[in-house]
């Protein structure tokens, strides 16, 4: 081995030892490599996500209360019909049922907004797209499981386009 090759290998060995010796670059998890950002970002992200979940919990409780009130108003209206109440009382009870229905629709709208905000924050803080086809525990369209055997079965049954 000539002298230039030996020096090149020695320099590569020293650089690789220095790289592996640095604790930041040798960390297995990517988030630990950038410690100065992680210490400030992760607690704030957790607090924001916790706030979102708390808001969702509160809005679900409000929706349950609204549904309970709606059912009570409907039952009162049915009782008024059965006992033959006056048209003015039936009109008032119908108005209450309509108002309860509006409250339910508003509560559902708020809950949808809370879930949308929670999804946005999950994506914003780097927790990835937790959509239906991107989960690790479910099969996705691009997970490599659609092999030739399955394609052959579909093709032989006449589901594929083109020549059979």
Buried (B, 14 or more C-beta within 10 A) or exposed (E): EEEEEEEEEEEEEEEEEEEEEEEEEEEEEEEEBEEEEBEEBEEEBEEBBEEBEEBBEEBEEBBEEBBEBBEEBBEBBEEBEEEEBEEEEBEEBEEBBEEBBEBBEEBBEBBEEBBEBBBEBBEEBEEEEEEEEEEEEEEEEEEEEEEEEEEEEEBEEEEEEEEE
